[in-house]
């Protein structure tokens, strides 16, 4: 029975902590962390697309910058999708 009481107390503390977090506004540090995360979710696919496109363009000189521009655009779309997915997943 002691384990049940410990579990019940732990769940009650977690619920109180969650309720307190929902009532209180996020501080400056929390907002900076949230904004930084959103920025990374947008930038990382763009940079990855640029590197991949540049590498593909270097394999064949005929293409010029076609792959680079294409993959940057795909990276922007993927980054926006990541941001929307992250924002909607937040309670």
PyMOL Python script that loads the backbone (N, CA, C, O; Angstrom):
from pymol import cmd

cmd.read_pdbstr("""\
ATOM      1  N   UNK A   1       0.812  -1.194   0.000  1.00  0.00           N
ATOM      2  CA  UNK A   1       0.000   0.000   0.000  1.00  0.00           C
ATOM      3  C   UNK A   1       0.855   1.256   0.000  1.00  0.00           C
ATOM      4  O   UNK A   1       0.408   2.301  -0.474  1.00  0.00           O
ATOM      5  N   UNK A   2       2.045   1.179   0.509  1.00  0.00           N
ATOM      6  CA  UNK A   2       2.928   2.333   0.574  1.00  0.00           C
ATOM      7  C   UNK A   2       3.313   2.821  -0.817  1.00  0.00           C
ATOM      8  O   UNK A   2       3.440   4.024  -1.049  1.00  0.00           O
ATOM      9  N   UNK A   3       3.497   1.892  -1.730  1.00  0.00           N
ATOM     10  CA  UNK A   3       3.846   2.279  -3.092  1.00  0.00           C
ATOM     11  C   UNK A   3       2.688   3.015  -3.770  1.00  0.00           C
ATOM     12  O   UNK A   3       2.906   3.947  -4.544  1.00  0.00           O
ATOM     13  N   UNK A   4       1.478   2.597  -3.478  1.00  0.00           N
ATOM     14  CA  UNK A   4       0.310   3.279  -4.046  1.00  0.00           C
ATOM     15  C   UNK A   4       0.207   4.708  -3.531  1.00  0.00           C
ATOM     16  O   UNK A   4      -0.090   5.634  -4.286  1.00  0.00           O
ATOM     17  N   UNK A   5       0.456   4.877  -2.224  1.00  0.00           N
ATOM     18  CA  UNK A   5       0.407   6.225  -1.664  1.00  0.00           C
ATOM     19  C   UNK A   5       1.494   7.107  -2.261  1.00  0.00           C
ATOM     20  O   UNK A   5       1.251   8.279  -2.549  1.00  0.00           O
ATOM     21  N   UNK A   6       2.689   6.558  -2.450  1.00  0.00           N
ATOM     22  CA  UNK A   6       3.775   7.323  -3.065  1.00  0.00           C
ATOM     23  C   UNK A   6       3.424   7.716  -4.494  1.00  0.00           C
ATOM     24  O   UNK A   6       3.681   8.843  -4.919  1.00  0.00           O
ATOM     25  N   UNK A   7       2.840   6.788  -5.225  1.00  0.00           N
ATOM     26  CA  UNK A   7       2.438   7.067  -6.602  1.00  0.00           C
ATOM     27  C   UNK A   7       1.351   8.133  -6.641  1.00  0.00           C
ATOM     28  O   UNK A   7       1.394   9.045  -7.468  1.00  0.00           O
ATOM     29  N   UNK A   8       0.380   8.015  -5.746  1.00  0.00           N
ATOM     30  CA  UNK A   8      -0.714   8.983  -5.692  1.00  0.00           C
ATOM     31  C   UNK A   8      -0.176  10.379  -5.368  1.00  0.00           C
ATOM     32  O   UNK A   8      -0.589  11.357  -5.992  1.00  0.00           O
ATOM     33  N   UNK A   9       0.735  10.481  -4.406  1.00  0.00           N
ATOM     34  CA  UNK A   9       1.328  11.772  -4.045  1.00  0.00           C
ATOM     35  C   UNK A   9       2.151  12.344  -5.202  1.00  0.00           C
ATOM     36  O   UNK A   9       2.118  13.546  -5.464  1.00  0.00           O
ATOM     37  N   UNK A  10       2.873  11.489  -5.876  1.00  0.00           N
ATOM     38  CA  UNK A  10       3.682  11.937  -7.009  1.00  0.00           C
ATOM     39  C   UNK A  10       2.798  12.472  -8.134  1.00  0.00           C
ATOM     40  O   UNK A  10       3.097  13.515  -8.715  1.00  0.00           O
ATOM     41  N   UNK A  11       1.715  11.765  -8.444  1.00  0.00           N
ATOM     42  CA  UNK A  11       0.792  12.224  -9.479  1.00  0.00           C
ATOM     43  C   UNK A  11       0.110  13.520  -9.077  1.00  0.00           C
ATOM     44  O   UNK A  11      -0.115  14.391  -9.917  1.00  0.00           O
ATOM     45  N   UNK A  12      -0.221  13.653  -7.798  1.00  0.00           N
ATOM     46  CA  UNK A  12      -0.856  14.881  -7.333  1.00  0.00           C
ATOM     47  C   UNK A  12       0.108  16.069  -7.456  1.00  0.00           C
ATOM     48  O   UNK A  12      -0.298  17.153  -7.874  1.00  0.00           O
ATOM     49  N   UNK A  13       1.377  15.870  -7.095  1.00  0.00           N
ATOM     50  CA  UNK A  13       2.377  16.935  -7.247  1.00  0.00           C
ATOM     51  C   UNK A  13       2.554  17.320  -8.708  1.00  0.00           C
ATOM     52  O   UNK A  13       2.656  18.502  -9.035  1.00  0.00           O
ATOM     53  N   UNK A  14       2.590  16.327  -9.584  1.00  0.00           N
ATOM     54  CA  UNK A  14       2.731  16.606 -11.013  1.00  0.00           C
ATOM     55  C   UNK A  14       1.529  17.384 -11.551  1.00  0.00           C
ATOM     56  O   UNK A  14       1.697  18.318 -12.335  1.00  0.00           O
ATOM     57  N   UNK A  15       0.330  17.010 -11.140  1.00  0.00           N
ATOM     58  CA  UNK A  15      -0.868  17.723 -11.576  1.00  0.00           C
ATOM     59  C   UNK A  15      -0.879  19.159 -11.072  1.00  0.00           C
ATOM     60  O   UNK A  15      -1.251  20.072 -11.810  1.00  0.00           O
ATOM     61  N   UNK A  16      -0.475  19.367  -9.827  1.00  0.00           N
ATOM     62  CA  UNK A  16      -0.410  20.728  -9.283  1.00  0.00           C
ATOM     63  C   UNK A  16       0.635  21.558 -10.025  1.00  0.00           C
ATOM     64  O   UNK A  16       0.398  22.733 -10.309  1.00  0.00           O
ATOM     65  N   UNK A  17       1.774  20.972 -10.340  1.00  0.00           N
ATOM     66  CA  UNK A  17       2.821  21.672 -11.078  1.00  0.00           C
ATOM     67  C   UNK A  17       2.338  22.036 -12.478  1.00  0.00           C
ATOM     68  O   UNK A  17       2.619  23.131 -12.963  1.00  0.00           O
ATOM     69  N   UNK A  18       1.620  21.135 -13.125  1.00  0.00           N
ATOM     70  CA  UNK A  18       1.090  21.413 -14.457  1.00  0.00           C
ATOM     71  C   UNK A  18       0.031  22.516 -14.396  1.00  0.00           C
ATOM     72  O   UNK A  18       0.023  23.408 -15.244  1.00  0.00           O
ATOM     73  N   UNK A  19      -0.850  22.465 -13.414  1.00  0.00           N
ATOM     74  CA  UNK A  19      -1.866  23.511 -13.273  1.00  0.00           C
ATOM     75  C   UNK A  19      -1.224  24.867 -13.011  1.00  0.00           C
ATOM     76  O   UNK A  19      -1.658  25.874 -13.570  1.00  0.00           O
ATOM     77  N   UNK A  20      -0.204  24.907 -12.173  1.00  0.00           N
ATOM     78  CA  UNK A  20       0.493  26.156 -11.876  1.00  0.00           C
ATOM     79  C   UNK A  20       1.183  26.695 -13.126  1.00  0.00           C
ATOM     80  O   UNK A  20       1.199  27.906 -13.346  1.00  0.00           O
ATOM     81  N   UNK A  21       1.746  25.821 -13.939  1.00  0.00           N
ATOM     82  CA  UNK A  21       2.397  26.232 -15.168  1.00  0.00           C
ATOM     83  C   UNK A  21       1.418  26.777 -16.196  1.00  0.00           C
ATOM     84  O   UNK A  21       1.765  27.674 -16.963  1.00  0.00           O
ATOM     85  N   UNK A  22       0.206  26.249 -16.221  1.00  0.00           N
ATOM     86  CA  UNK A  22      -0.803  26.732 -17.151  1.00  0.00           C
ATOM     87  C   UNK A  22      -1.356  28.091 -16.727  1.00  0.00           C
ATOM     88  O   UNK A  22      -1.725  28.901 -17.578  1.00  0.00           O
ATOM     89  N   UNK A  23      -1.416  28.347 -15.420  1.00  0.00           N
ATOM     90  CA  UNK A  23      -1.941  29.625 -14.934  1.00  0.00           C
ATOM     91  C   UNK A  23      -0.933  30.757 -15.077  1.00  0.00           C
ATOM     92  O   UNK A  23      -1.313  31.879 -15.410  1.00  0.00           O
ATOM     93  N   UNK A  24       0.332  30.485 -14.833  1.00  0.00           N
ATOM     94  CA  UNK A  24       1.358  31.528 -14.849  1.00  0.00           C
ATOM     95  C   UNK A  24       1.795  31.820 -16.278  1.00  0.00           C
ATOM     96  O   UNK A  24       1.798  30.940 -17.139  1.00  0.00           O
ATOM     97  N   UNK A  25       2.162  33.075 -16.508  1.00  0.00           N
ATOM     98  CA  UNK A  25       2.659  33.467 -17.817  1.00  0.00           C
ATOM     99  C   UNK A  25       4.124  33.061 -17.935  1.00  0.00           C
ATOM    100  O   UNK A  25       4.852  32.973 -16.946  1.00  0.00           O
ATOM    101  N   UNK A  26       4.526  32.821 -19.170  1.00  0.00           N
ATOM    102  CA  UNK A  26       5.918  32.456 -19.417  1.00  0.00           C
ATOM    103  C   UNK A  26       6.808  33.675 -19.185  1.00  0.00           C
ATOM    104  O   UNK A  26       6.438  34.799 -19.525  1.00  0.00           O
ATOM    105  N   UNK A  27       7.956  33.445 -18.619  1.00  0.00           N
ATOM    106  CA  UNK A  27       8.901  34.521 -18.391  1.00  0.00           C
ATOM    107  C   UNK A  27       9.704  34.833 -19.638  1.00  0.00           C
ATOM    108  O   UNK A  27       9.509  34.224 -20.690  1.00  0.00           O
ATOM    109  N   UNK A  28      10.601  35.783 -19.506  1.00  0.00           N
ATOM    110  CA  UNK A  28      11.422  36.191 -20.636  1.00  0.00           C
ATOM    111  C   UNK A  28      12.279  35.033 -21.141  1.00  0.00           C
ATOM    112  O   UNK A  28      12.407  34.830 -22.348  1.00  0.00           O
ATOM    113  N   UNK A  29      12.861  34.280 -20.219  1.00  0.00           N
ATOM    114  CA  UNK A  29      13.699  33.148 -20.618  1.00  0.00           C
ATOM    115  C   UNK A  29      12.888  32.100 -21.375  1.00  0.00           C
ATOM    116  O   UNK A  29      13.363  31.541 -22.364  1.00  0.00           O
ATOM    117  N   UNK A  30      11.680  31.835 -20.918  1.00  0.00           N
ATOM    118  CA  UNK A  30      10.822  30.864 -21.609  1.00  0.00           C
ATOM    119  C   UNK A  30      10.459  31.316 -23.011  1.00  0.00           C
ATOM    120  O   UNK A  30      10.453  30.520 -23.950  1.00  0.00           O
ATOM    121  N   UNK A  31      10.156  32.608 -23.146  1.00  0.00           N
ATOM    122  CA  UNK A  31       9.840  33.136 -24.478  1.00  0.00           C
ATOM    123  C   UNK A  31      11.046  33.089 -25.401  1.00  0.00           C
ATOM    124  O   UNK A  31      10.905  32.788 -26.586  1.00  0.00           O
ATOM    125  N   UNK A  32      12.226  33.381 -24.876  1.00  0.00           N
ATOM    126  CA  UNK A  32      13.441  33.302 -25.688  1.00  0.00           C
ATOM    127  C   UNK A  32      13.718  31.870 -26.131  1.00  0.00           C
ATOM    128  O   UNK A  32      14.125  31.634 -27.269  1.00  0.00           O
ATOM    129  N   UNK A  33      13.500  30.928 -25.242  1.00  0.00           N
ATOM    130  CA  UNK A  33      13.700  29.517 -25.596  1.00  0.00           C
ATOM    131  C   UNK A  33      12.699  29.084 -26.674  1.00  0.00           C
ATOM    132  O   UNK A  33      13.060  28.374 -27.614  1.00  0.00           O
ATOM    133  N   UNK A  34      11.458  29.510 -26.534  1.00  0.00           N
ATOM    134  CA  UNK A  34      10.424  29.155 -27.504  1.00  0.00           C
ATOM    135  C   UNK A  34      10.747  29.758 -28.867  1.00  0.00           C
ATOM    136  O   UNK A  34      10.653  29.076 -29.887  1.00  0.00           O
ATOM    137  N   UNK A  35      11.125  31.029 -28.885  1.00  0.00           N
ATOM    138  CA  UNK A  35      11.484  31.685 -30.135  1.00  0.00           C
ATOM    139  C   UNK A  35      12.721  31.079 -30.775  1.00  0.00           C
ATOM    140  O   UNK A  35      12.785  30.934 -31.996  1.00  0.00           O
ATOM    141  N   UNK A  36      13.702  30.724 -29.957  1.00  0.00           N
ATOM    142  CA  UNK A  36      14.907  30.092 -30.490  1.00  0.00           C
ATOM    143  C   UNK A  36      14.615  28.732 -31.098  1.00  0.00           C
ATOM    144  O   UNK A  36      15.185  28.367 -32.126  1.00  0.00           O
ATOM    145  N   UNK A  37      13.736  27.994 -30.469  1.00  0.00           N
ATOM    146  CA  UNK A  37      13.354  26.687 -30.998  1.00  0.00           C
ATOM    147  C   UNK A  37      12.645  26.842 -32.339  1.00  0.00           C
ATOM    148  O   UNK A  37      12.912  26.095 -33.280  1.00  0.00           O
ATOM    149  N   UNK A  38      11.743  27.812 -32.419  1.00  0.00           N
ATOM    150  CA  UNK A  38      11.052  28.043 -33.686  1.00  0.00           C
ATOM    151  C   UNK A  38      12.028  28.462 -34.782  1.00  0.00           C
ATOM    152  O   UNK A  38      11.900  28.039 -35.931  1.00  0.00           O
ATOM    153  N   UNK A  39      12.994  29.290 -34.423  1.00  0.00           N
ATOM    154  CA  UNK A  39      14.000  29.703 -35.398  1.00  0.00           C
ATOM    155  C   UNK A  39      14.812  28.533 -35.919  1.00  0.00           C
ATOM    156  O   UNK A  39      15.066  28.429 -37.119  1.00  0.00           O
ATOM    157  N   UNK A  40      15.216  27.657 -35.024  1.00  0.00           N
ATOM    158  CA  UNK A  40      15.987  26.485 -35.441  1.00  0.00           C
ATOM    159  C   UNK A  40      15.153  25.543 -36.306  1.00  0.00           C
ATOM    160  O   UNK A  40      15.660  24.947 -37.256  1.00  0.00           O
ATOM    161  N   UNK A  41      13.877  25.415 -35.971  1.00  0.00           N
ATOM    162  CA  UNK A  41      13.005  24.558 -36.774  1.00  0.00           C
ATOM    163  C   UNK A  41      12.862  25.077 -38.196  1.00  0.00           C
ATOM    164  O   UNK A  41      12.601  24.296 -39.112  1.00  0.00           O
ATOM    165  N   UNK A  42      13.026  26.376 -38.397  1.00  0.00           N
ATOM    166  CA  UNK A  42      12.939  26.945 -39.732  1.00  0.00           C
ATOM    167  C   UNK A  42      14.285  26.910 -40.442  1.00  0.00           C
ATOM    168  O   UNK A  42      14.345  26.599 -41.631  1.00  0.00           O
ATOM    169  N   UNK A  43      15.360  27.222 -39.735  1.00  0.00           N
ATOM    170  CA  UNK A  43      16.665  27.415 -40.369  1.00  0.00           C
ATOM    171  C   UNK A  43      17.358  26.098 -40.720  1.00  0.00           C
ATOM    172  O   UNK A  43      17.987  26.004 -41.774  1.00  0.00           O
ATOM    173  N   UNK A  44      17.260  25.103 -39.882  1.00  0.00           N
ATOM    174  CA  UNK A  44      18.004  23.858 -40.109  1.00  0.00           C
ATOM    175  C   UNK A  44      17.613  23.179 -41.425  1.00  0.00           C
ATOM    176  O   UNK A  44      18.509  22.765 -42.160  1.00  0.00           O
ATOM    177  N   UNK A  45      16.317  23.042 -41.764  1.00  0.00           N
ATOM    178  CA  UNK A  45      15.998  22.453 -43.074  1.00  0.00           C
ATOM    179  C   UNK A  45      16.489  23.307 -44.242  1.00  0.00           C
ATOM    180  O   UNK A  45      16.883  22.769 -45.277  1.00  0.00           O
ATOM    181  N   UNK A  46      16.468  24.637 -44.085  1.00  0.00           N
ATOM    182  CA  UNK A  46      16.944  25.508 -45.161  1.00  0.00           C
ATOM    183  C   UNK A  46      18.436  25.311 -45.398  1.00  0.00           C
ATOM    184  O   UNK A  46      18.871  25.173 -46.541  1.00  0.00           O
ATOM    185  N   UNK A  47      19.210  25.298 -44.338  1.00  0.00           N
ATOM    186  CA  UNK A  47      20.662  25.128 -44.466  1.00  0.00           C
ATOM    187  C   UNK A  47      20.988  23.733 -44.986  1.00  0.00           C
ATOM    188  O   UNK A  47      21.871  23.570 -45.829  1.00  0.00           O
ATOM    189  N   UNK A  48      20.275  22.726 -44.482  1.00  0.00           N
ATOM    190  CA  UNK A  48      20.481  21.372 -44.993  1.00  0.00           C
ATOM    191  C   UNK A  48      20.163  21.268 -46.471  1.00  0.00           C
ATOM    192  O   UNK A  48      20.889  20.613 -47.219  1.00  0.00           O
ATOM    193  N   UNK A  49      19.079  21.910 -46.903  1.00  0.00           N
ATOM    194  CA  UNK A  49      18.738  21.918 -48.321  1.00  0.00           C
ATOM    195  C   UNK A  49      19.779  22.630 -49.158  1.00  0.00           C
ATOM    196  O   UNK A  49      20.086  22.196 -50.268  1.00  0.00           O
ATOM    197  N   UNK A  50      20.331  23.731 -48.633  1.00  0.00           N
ATOM    198  CA  UNK A  50      21.358  24.470 -49.369  1.00  0.00           C
ATOM    199  C   UNK A  50      22.612  23.615 -49.547  1.00  0.00           C
ATOM    200  O   UNK A  50      23.191  23.572 -50.632  1.00  0.00           O
ATOM    201  N   UNK A  51      23.025  22.939 -48.482  1.00  0.00           N
ATOM    202  CA  UNK A  51      24.217  22.081 -48.588  1.00  0.00           C
ATOM    203  C   UNK A  51      23.991  20.912 -49.536  1.00  0.00           C
ATOM    204  O   UNK A  51      24.852  20.595 -50.356  1.00  0.00           O
ATOM    205  N   UNK A  52      22.842  20.278 -49.424  1.00  0.00           N
ATOM    206  CA  UNK A  52      22.551  19.150 -50.310  1.00  0.00           C
ATOM    207  C   UNK A  52      22.470  19.609 -51.765  1.00  0.00           C
ATOM    208  O   UNK A  52      23.016  18.955 -52.653  1.00  0.00           O
ATOM    209  N   UNK A  53      21.795  20.724 -52.009  1.00  0.00           N
ATOM    210  CA  UNK A  53      21.690  21.238 -53.368  1.00  0.00           C
ATOM    211  C   UNK A  53      23.037  21.649 -53.932  1.00  0.00           C
ATOM    212  O   UNK A  53      23.328  21.405 -55.103  1.00  0.00           O
ATOM    213  N   UNK A  54      23.860  22.273 -53.098  1.00  0.00           N
ATOM    214  CA  UNK A  54      25.201  22.673 -53.566  1.00  0.00           C
ATOM    215  C   UNK A  54      26.036  21.447 -53.925  1.00  0.00           C
ATOM    216  O   UNK A  54      26.772  21.456 -54.911  1.00  0.00           O
ATOM    217  N   UNK A  55      25.918  20.402 -53.125  1.00  0.00           N
ATOM    218  CA  UNK A  55      26.669  19.178 -53.408  1.00  0.00           C
ATOM    219  C   UNK A  55      26.200  18.558 -54.723  1.00  0.00           C
ATOM    220  O   UNK A  55      27.021  18.129 -55.534  1.00  0.00           O
ATOM    221  N   UNK A  56      24.876  18.507 -54.937  1.00  0.00           N
ATOM    222  CA  UNK A  56      24.356  17.951 -56.188  1.00  0.00           C
ATOM    223  C   UNK A  56      24.761  18.809 -57.384  1.00  0.00           C
ATOM    224  O   UNK A  56      25.055  18.273 -58.451  1.00  0.00           O
ATOM    225  N   UNK A  57      24.780  20.129 -57.224  1.00  0.00           N
ATOM    226  CA  UNK A  57      25.211  21.009 -58.308  1.00  0.00           C
ATOM    227  C   UNK A  57      26.692  20.830 -58.627  1.00  0.00           C
ATOM    228  O   UNK A  57      27.102  20.990 -59.777  1.00  0.00           O
ATOM    229  N   UNK A  58      27.483  20.506 -57.635  1.00  0.00           N
ATOM    230  CA  UNK A  58      28.916  20.328 -57.881  1.00  0.00           C
ATOM    231  C   UNK A  58      29.209  19.030 -58.641  1.00  0.00           C
ATOM    232  O   UNK A  58      30.279  18.897 -59.236  1.00  0.00           O
ATOM    233  N   UNK A  59      28.285  18.083 -58.630  1.00  0.00           N
ATOM    234  CA  UNK A  59      28.482  16.827 -59.347  1.00  0.00           C
ATOM    235  C   UNK A  59      28.367  17.012 -60.853  1.00  0.00           C
ATOM    236  O   UNK A  59      28.999  16.277 -61.613  1.00  0.00           O
ATOM    237  N   UNK A  60      27.574  17.980 -61.298  1.00  0.00           N
ATOM    238  CA  UNK A  60      27.376  18.215 -62.720  1.00  0.00           C
ATOM    239  C   UNK A  60      27.341  19.719 -62.967  1.00  0.00           C
ATOM    240  O   UNK A  60      26.458  20.408 -62.456  1.00  0.00           O
ATOM    241  N   UNK A  61      28.265  20.221 -63.722  1.00  0.00           N
ATOM    242  CA  UNK A  61      28.383  21.658 -63.963  1.00  0.00           C
ATOM    243  C   UNK A  61      27.252  22.221 -64.827  1.00  0.00           C
ATOM    244  O   UNK A  61      27.047  23.435 -64.842  1.00  0.00           O
ATOM    245  N   UNK A  62      26.524  21.382 -65.537  1.00  0.00           N
ATOM    246  CA  UNK A  62      25.453  21.853 -66.412  1.00  0.00           C
ATOM    247  C   UNK A  62      24.288  22.463 -65.642  1.00  0.00           C
ATOM    248  O   UNK A  62      23.591  23.336 -66.159  1.00  0.00           O
ATOM    249  N   UNK A  63      24.076  22.015 -64.423  1.00  0.00           N
ATOM    250  CA  UNK A  63      22.905  22.453 -63.668  1.00  0.00           C
ATOM    251  C   UNK A  63      23.038  23.865 -63.118  1.00  0.00           C
ATOM    252  O   UNK A  63      22.014  24.513 -62.901  1.00  0.00           O
ATOM    253  N   UNK A  64      24.198  24.360 -62.890  1.00  0.00           N
ATOM    254  CA  UNK A  64      24.373  25.690 -62.310  1.00  0.00           C
ATOM    255  C   UNK A  64      23.949  25.690 -60.857  1.00  0.00           C
ATOM    256  O   UNK A  64      24.618  25.098 -60.010  1.00  0.00           O
ATOM    257  N   UNK A  65      22.850  26.346 -60.567  1.00  0.00           N
ATOM    258  CA  UNK A  65      22.359  26.396 -59.180  1.00  0.00           C
ATOM    259  C   UNK A  65      20.940  25.863 -59.066  1.00  0.00           C
ATOM    260  O   UNK A  65      20.238  26.199 -58.113  1.00  0.00           O
ATOM    261  N   UNK A  66      20.508  25.059 -59.991  1.00  0.00           N
ATOM    262  CA  UNK A  66      19.135  24.552 -59.967  1.00  0.00           C
ATOM    263  C   UNK A  66      18.829  23.751 -58.706  1.00  0.00           C
ATOM    264  O   UNK A  66      17.807  23.974 -58.056  1.00  0.00           O
ATOM    265  N   UNK A  67      19.707  22.827 -58.365  1.00  0.00           N
ATOM    266  CA  UNK A  67      19.460  21.987 -57.193  1.00  0.00           C
ATOM    267  C   UNK A  67      19.526  22.809 -55.914  1.00  0.00           C
ATOM    268  O   UNK A  67      18.746  22.589 -54.988  1.00  0.00           O
ATOM    269  N   UNK A  68      20.449  23.750 -55.863  1.00  0.00           N
ATOM    270  CA  UNK A  68      20.585  24.557 -54.652  1.00  0.00           C
ATOM    271  C   UNK A  68      19.315  25.351 -54.392  1.00  0.00           C
ATOM    272  O   UNK A  68      18.778  25.318 -53.284  1.00  0.00           O
ATOM    273  N   UNK A  69      18.836  26.056 -55.392  1.00  0.00           N
ATOM    274  CA  UNK A  69      17.621  26.854 -55.228  1.00  0.00           C
ATOM    275  C   UNK A  69      16.423  25.956 -54.926  1.00  0.00           C
ATOM    276  O   UNK A  69      15.596  26.285 -54.076  1.00  0.00           O
ATOM    277  N   UNK A  70      16.331  24.835 -55.616  1.00  0.00           N
ATOM    278  CA  UNK A  70      15.208  23.915 -55.388  1.00  0.00           C
ATOM    279  C   UNK A  70      15.189  23.396 -53.963  1.00  0.00           C
ATOM    280  O   UNK A  70      14.138  23.363 -53.324  1.00  0.00           O
ATOM    281  N   UNK A  71      16.346  22.993 -53.463  1.00  0.00           N
ATOM    282  CA  UNK A  71      16.383  22.437 -52.116  1.00  0.00           C
ATOM    283  C   UNK A  71      16.249  23.510 -51.040  1.00  0.00           C
ATOM    284  O   UNK A  71      15.781  23.213 -49.941  1.00  0.00           O
ATOM    285  N   UNK A  72      16.643  24.736 -51.323  1.00  0.00           N
ATOM    286  CA  UNK A  72      16.389  25.815 -50.364  1.00  0.00           C
ATOM    287  C   UNK A  72      14.886  26.057 -50.255  1.00  0.00           C
ATOM    288  O   UNK A  72      14.362  26.233 -49.155  1.00  0.00           O
ATOM    289  N   UNK A  73      14.199  26.067 -51.383  1.00  0.00           N
ATOM    290  CA  UNK A  73      12.743  26.248 -51.357  1.00  0.00           C
ATOM    291  C   UNK A  73      12.072  25.094 -50.618  1.00  0.00           C
ATOM    292  O   UNK A  73      11.163  25.312 -49.817  1.00  0.00           O
ATOM    293  N   UNK A  74      12.513  23.883 -50.882  1.00  0.00           N
ATOM    294  CA  UNK A  74      11.971  22.723 -50.155  1.00  0.00           C
ATOM    295  C   UNK A  74      12.272  22.856 -48.659  1.00  0.00           C
ATOM    296  O   UNK A  74      11.435  22.512 -47.824  1.00  0.00           O
ATOM    297  N   UNK A  75      13.462  23.353 -48.324  1.00  0.00           N
ATOM    298  CA  UNK A  75      13.819  23.564 -46.923  1.00  0.00           C
ATOM    299  C   UNK A  75      12.942  24.600 -46.254  1.00  0.00           C
ATOM    300  O   UNK A  75      12.577  24.439 -45.089  1.00  0.00           O
ATOM    301  N   UNK A  76      12.592  25.671 -46.975  1.00  0.00           N
ATOM    302  CA  UNK A  76      11.687  26.682 -46.418  1.00  0.00           C
ATOM    303  C   UNK A  76      10.322  26.075 -46.144  1.00  0.00           C
ATOM    304  O   UNK A  76       9.743  26.302 -45.081  1.00  0.00           O
ATOM    305  N   UNK A  77       9.807  25.311 -47.086  1.00  0.00           N
ATOM    306  CA  UNK A  77       8.501  24.676 -46.905  1.00  0.00           C
ATOM    307  C   UNK A  77       8.546  23.685 -45.735  1.00  0.00           C
ATOM    308  O   UNK A  77       7.635  23.649 -44.908  1.00  0.00           O
ATOM    309  N   UNK A  78       9.605  22.893 -45.676  1.00  0.00           N
ATOM    310  CA  UNK A  78       9.728  21.928 -44.571  1.00  0.00           C
ATOM    311  C   UNK A  78       9.886  22.657 -43.235  1.00  0.00           C
ATOM    312  O   UNK A  78       9.345  22.207 -42.225  1.00  0.00           O
ATOM    313  N   UNK A  79      10.609  23.762 -43.215  1.00  0.00           N
ATOM    314  CA  UNK A  79      10.779  24.525 -41.983  1.00  0.00           C
ATOM    315  C   UNK A  79       9.478  25.135 -41.502  1.00  0.00           C
ATOM    316  O   UNK A  79       9.189  25.115 -40.305  1.00  0.00           O
ATOM    317  N   UNK A  80       8.686  25.678 -42.420  1.00  0.00           N
ATOM    318  CA  UNK A  80       7.386  26.228 -42.036  1.00  0.00           C
ATOM    319  C   UNK A  80       6.472  25.126 -41.524  1.00  0.00           C
ATOM    320  O   UNK A  80       5.755  25.307 -40.540  1.00  0.00           O
ATOM    321  N   UNK A  81       6.505  23.981 -42.201  1.00  0.00           N
ATOM    322  CA  UNK A  81       5.698  22.851 -41.728  1.00  0.00           C
ATOM    323  C   UNK A  81       6.147  22.425 -40.320  1.00  0.00           C
ATOM    324  O   UNK A  81       5.309  22.123 -39.472  1.00  0.00           O
ATOM    325  N   UNK A  82       7.456  22.401 -40.071  1.00  0.00           N
ATOM    326  CA  UNK A  82       7.966  22.060 -38.738  1.00  0.00           C
ATOM    327  C   UNK A  82       7.462  23.034 -37.689  1.00  0.00           C
ATOM    328  O   UNK A  82       7.052  22.629 -36.601  1.00  0.00           O
ATOM    329  N   UNK A  83       7.491  24.319 -38.017  1.00  0.00           N
ATOM    330  CA  UNK A  83       7.037  25.332 -37.064  1.00  0.00           C
ATOM    331  C   UNK A  83       5.556  25.176 -36.751  1.00  0.00           C
ATOM    332  O   UNK A  83       5.155  25.241 -35.589  1.00  0.00           O
ATOM    333  N   UNK A  84       4.739  24.969 -37.786  1.00  0.00           N
ATOM    334  CA  UNK A  84       3.303  24.803 -37.569  1.00  0.00           C
ATOM    335  C   UNK A  84       3.035  23.544 -36.748  1.00  0.00           C
ATOM    336  O   UNK A  84       2.214  23.555 -35.831  1.00  0.00           O
ATOM    337  N   UNK A  85       3.724  22.477 -37.081  1.00  0.00           N
ATOM    338  CA  UNK A  85       3.567  21.219 -36.337  1.00  0.00           C
ATOM    339  C   UNK A  85       3.952  21.403 -34.867  1.00  0.00           C
ATOM    340  O   UNK A  85       3.275  20.889 -33.976  1.00  0.00           O
ATOM    341  N   UNK A  86       5.035  22.136 -34.618  1.00  0.00           N
ATOM    342  CA  UNK A  86       5.492  22.362 -33.242  1.00  0.00           C
ATOM    343  C   UNK A  86       4.507  23.232 -32.472  1.00  0.00           C
ATOM    344  O   UNK A  86       4.210  22.954 -31.311  1.00  0.00           O
ATOM    345  N   UNK A  87       3.999  24.287 -33.113  1.00  0.00           N
ATOM    346  CA  UNK A  87       3.072  25.193 -32.425  1.00  0.00           C
ATOM    347  C   UNK A  87       1.756  24.483 -32.134  1.00  0.00           C
ATOM    348  O   UNK A  87       1.208  24.634 -31.042  1.00  0.00           O
ATOM    349  N   UNK A  88       1.242  23.715 -33.080  1.00  0.00           N
ATOM    350  CA  UNK A  88      -0.023  23.005 -32.849  1.00  0.00           C
ATOM    351  C   UNK A  88       0.116  21.892 -31.828  1.00  0.00           C
ATOM    352  O   UNK A  88      -0.860  21.542 -31.164  1.00  0.00           O
ATOM    353  N   UNK A  89       1.297  21.333 -31.689  1.00  0.00           N
ATOM    354  CA  UNK A  89       1.508  20.262 -30.728  1.00  0.00           C
ATOM    355  C   UNK A  89       1.615  20.749 -29.301  1.00  0.00           C
ATOM    356  O   UNK A  89       1.549  19.958 -28.360  1.00  0.00           O
ATOM    357  N   UNK A  90       1.783  22.060 -29.136  1.00  0.00           N
ATOM    358  CA  UNK A  90       1.890  22.634 -27.801  1.00  0.00           C
ATOM    359  C   UNK A  90       0.491  22.793 -27.218  1.00  0.00           C
ATOM    360  O   UNK A  90      -0.412  23.258 -27.914  1.00  0.00           O
ATOM    361  N   UNK A  91       0.292  22.414 -25.948  1.00  0.00           N
ATOM    362  CA  UNK A  91      -1.035  22.561 -25.334  1.00  0.00           C
ATOM    363  C   UNK A  91      -1.385  24.014 -25.070  1.00  0.00           C
ATOM    364  O   UNK A  91      -2.466  24.305 -24.558  1.00  0.00           O
TER     365      UNK A  91
END
""", "prot")
cmd.dss("prot")
cmd.show_as("cartoon", "prot")
cmd.util.cbc("prot")
cmd.orient("prot")
